[in-house]
């Protein structure tokens, strides 16, 4: 959850609470309990996920949802408000969507080769643009532990370019569920 989701009576927990402790409050006070709860939640998720049936429809919709999330909160810098490592999450969502696309690509190729051609062009364009924001220790904008610059080091033009690439792939990616279930 994000802190905005912690309403009356709801504790602020999870990854973002840890992020806030480390990057805003600059303390580890309370971190062990938050980390333990997060580990328990992950273990529960791993148990629950075993019973989920991932159909091509679910996978395709999930891939589109990952990029919608990028457009809504990753490219806008709203996700990682304390650490500013939004591009790490951005890349993770793109990788997840690309993984699903790759898994469904053989079925898509049989049914809509033009869609495959479009996605084969759009994914590398988005990834290549994201790669221009890589940073290593000592580089301007470097954030410890992140392979990318801080979100705060992106210019308005950088953010716009990323948003344009996300938009360019979002619509064709949204078609894959319908195509694979034809």
C-alpha positions in Angstrom: 0.0 0.0 0.0 0.9 3.6 -0.4 0.5 6.0 2.5 -2.6 7.5 0.8 -4.2 4.0 1.2 -3.8 4.0 5.0 -7.1 5.4 6.0 -8.6 5.7 9.5 -7.7 2.6 11.5 -5.4 1.2 8.8 -1.8 0.9 9.5 0.7 2.0 6.9 2.6 -1.2 6.1 4.5 -3.0 3.4 7.3 -2.0 1.0 6.4 1.7 0.8 6.4 1.9 4.6 9.9 0.5 4.6 10.8 2.9 1.8 9.6 5.8 3.9 11.6 4.7 6.9 14.8 4.4 4.9 14.6 7.4 2.5 12.5 10.0 4.3 12.9 9.2 8.0 16.4 7.8 7.6 15.9 5.2 10.3 15.6 1.5 10.7 13.3 1.9 13.8 10.3 -0.3 13.1 11.8 -1.9 10.0 12.2 -5.5 11.4 8.5 -5.7 12.1 7.5 -4.3 8.7 9.9 -6.6 6.9 8.7 -9.7 8.8 5.1 -8.8 7.9 6.1 -8.2 4.3 7.8 -11.7 4.2 4.7 -13.3 5.7 2.5 -11.6 3.0 4.9 -12.8 0.3 4.8 -16.4 1.6 1.0 -16.3 1.7 0.9 -14.9 -1.9 3.2 -17.8 -3.0 0.8 -20.3 -1.5 -2.3 -18.6 -3.0 -0.8 -18.2 -6.5 -0.5 -22.0 -6.9 -4.2 -22.3 -7.3 -4.6 -19.5 -9.9 -5.3 -20.5 -13.5 -3.4 -18.3 -15.9 -5.3 -18.4 -19.1 -4.2 -16.5 -22.2 -7.0 -14.0 -21.5 -5.9 -13.4 -17.9 -2.3 -13.1 -19.1 -3.1 -10.7 -21.9 -5.2 -8.5 -19.6 -2.5 -8.6 -17.0 0.2 -7.4 -19.5 -2.1 -4.5 -20.4 -2.7 -3.7 -16.7 1.1 -3.6 -16.1 1.5 -0.9 -18.7 -1.6 0.9 -17.5 0.0 1.1 -14.1 3.2 2.5 -15.7 1.2 5.2 -17.3 -0.8 6.0 -14.2 1.9 6.0 -11.5 5.4 5.0 -12.7 6.0 7.5 -15.4 4.5 10.3 -13.3 6.8 9.7 -10.4 4.1 8.9 -7.9 5.0 5.4 -7.1 8.3 5.7 -5.2 7.7 9.0 -3.5 10.5 8.5 -0.9 13.2 6.7 -2.8 12.6 8.1 -6.2 13.5 4.8 -7.9 10.3 4.8 -10.0 12.3 3.7 -13.1 13.0 0.4 -11.4 9.3 -0.3 -11.0 8.7 1.0 -14.5 11.3 -1.5 -15.9 9.8 -4.3 -13.9 6.3 -3.7 -15.3 7.7 -3.5 -18.8 9.6 -6.7 -18.3 6.4 -8.4 -17.0 4.4 -7.3 -19.9 7.1 -8.3 -22.4 7.3 -11.7 -20.7 3.6 -12.3 -21.2 3.8 -11.1 -24.8 6.7 -13.4 -25.5 4.8 -16.4 -24.0 1.7 -15.5 -26.2 3.7 -14.5 -29.3 3.5 -17.9 -31.1 -0.4 -17.9 -30.8 -0.5 -14.2 -31.8 1.7 -14.8 -34.8 -0.8 -17.4 -36.2 -3.7 -15.1 -35.7 -2.4 -11.5 -36.2 1.1 -11.2 -37.7 0.7 -7.4 -38.0 0.0 -7.0 -34.3 3.2 -9.1 -33.6 5.2 -6.9 -36.0 4.0 -3.8 -34.1 4.8 -5.2 -30.7 8.1 -6.5 -31.9 9.0 -2.9 -32.8 7.4 -1.1 -29.8 8.9 -3.2 -26.9 12.5 -2.6 -28.0 11.8 1.1 -28.6 10.4 1.4 -25.0 13.2 -0.7 -23.5 15.9 1.3 -25.4 14.5 4.6 -24.2 14.4 3.4 -20.7 18.0 2.2 -21.0 19.1 5.8 -21.7 18.4 6.5 -18.1 20.7 3.9 -16.6 23.1 5.1 -14.0 26.1 3.6 -12.1 27.7 4.7 -8.9 29.4 8.1 -9.5 27.0 9.1 -12.3 24.7 12.1 -11.9 21.4 11.0 -10.6 22.6 7.7 -9.3 20.5 6.2 -6.4 22.3 3.5 -4.4 21.0 0.1 -5.4 19.1 1.3 -8.5 20.3 0.7 -12.0 18.5 3.9 -13.1 18.7 7.6 -12.3 16.5 9.1 -9.7 13.1 10.1 -11.0 13.9 13.6 -10.0 16.7 13.7 -12.5 14.4 13.2 -15.5 13.5 16.3 -17.4 9.9 17.1 -18.5 11.0 16.0 -22.0 12.4 12.7 -20.6 9.1 12.0 -18.9 7.1 12.9 -22.0 9.2 10.7 -24.2 8.7 7.7 -21.8 4.9 8.4 -21.7 4.7 8.6 -25.5 6.5 5.2 -25.8 4.2 3.7 -23.1 1.1 5.0 -25.0 2.5 3.7 -28.3 2.6 0.1 -27.0 -0.4 0.2 -24.7 -3.1 0.1 -27.4 -1.6 -2.8 -29.4 -0.8 -4.7 -26.2 -4.4 -4.3 -25.2 -5.4 -6.2 -28.3 -3.6 -9.4 -27.4 -6.3 -10.9 -25.2 -8.9 -10.6 -27.9 -6.6 -12.0 -30.5 -5.4 -15.1 -28.6 -9.0 -16.0 -27.5 -10.5 -15.7 -31.0 
